[in-house]
Amino acid sequence: MTQHVESVNSSVVPAVLPRTADSAAGPLAPGTHTITIDHKGTAVAQRYHVAGAGGPVCVALSGGPGIGWEYLRMPLLERAFTVVYVEPVGTGESGRLPDPRDYTLPTYTHFLNGVIGHLAQPSVTLLGHSYGGFVAQQYTLEHPEHLASLVLYDTSPVTGEEFWADAVANMERFARRHVAEHPEVATYVEALTAPLGRLDDDGATECLRTTMPAYVVDYWGREDEFGPARGSLRMYAEPSLGEGPAFDVREQLSGITAPTLVLVGAEDFICGPRWARMLHEGIPGARLAVLDGTGHLAHVERPAEFTEAVAGFLLEHTVPRGPGH
């Protein structure tokens, strides 16, 4: 099955979504939807946003935990698919949990299951970016019956000490390369390792915006493009207070049966090719795509190439939308 995906440059601006979707038109009507999901006896608001109105359904999970969903808008992909962006609990106008220690992988997986159940589709594609990829892996292992296909985008099957030591070392190298021309990068390691849960939302956002140039290739050479994106990033501090073990599903990857694309930026400092290869080698039949000239945000840096890789894969492994949607 093939479908043309229009190639355009990175100046494409996502369409503004309706503030409130027409609920009478169903759970996949374009715009913002709010549902309620029970969490340990408390009703919590869960928002999601629908863009695009054609093709199969792709549910997109943003990173963090605690980063606002908006940075993940993929306007070219929205031309070929109906993309459902989940606004994680603890961020934006989704609800807050009574106990901040509950911002854990099982919690996010539970809320994702509520959203997917509400969509009432035979199956969906999951696209998980960074921490959203952790959630996508866990959900796929727990609910394989709901998945048509899986895209693991700049993510890893494991965190813990080795993962973070690698990220810090990569950030240190980035700072050494650029500090002569951009002295502010001397603060990047401190910002990366800051205990965000001790900050307020503005403080957490400042840490994220400070380090954003390390997440792309050639930030200063393309600052006219990347500067507005940097200024729009938003991070919420409370999800950093979640308590739970380090993520590690390496021994479970062989149990993922959904067709899987592992997509990674060749120069991603935090979830780079080392971790992508672990996913590719561990998931039966997985396809690996390494995008040259990109860091952690290929959909912003090289949107046409990103869309070609994702859409080409998804169109091989999707099912039609359900009736009435």
Disulfide bonds with the S-S distance in Angstrom:
none
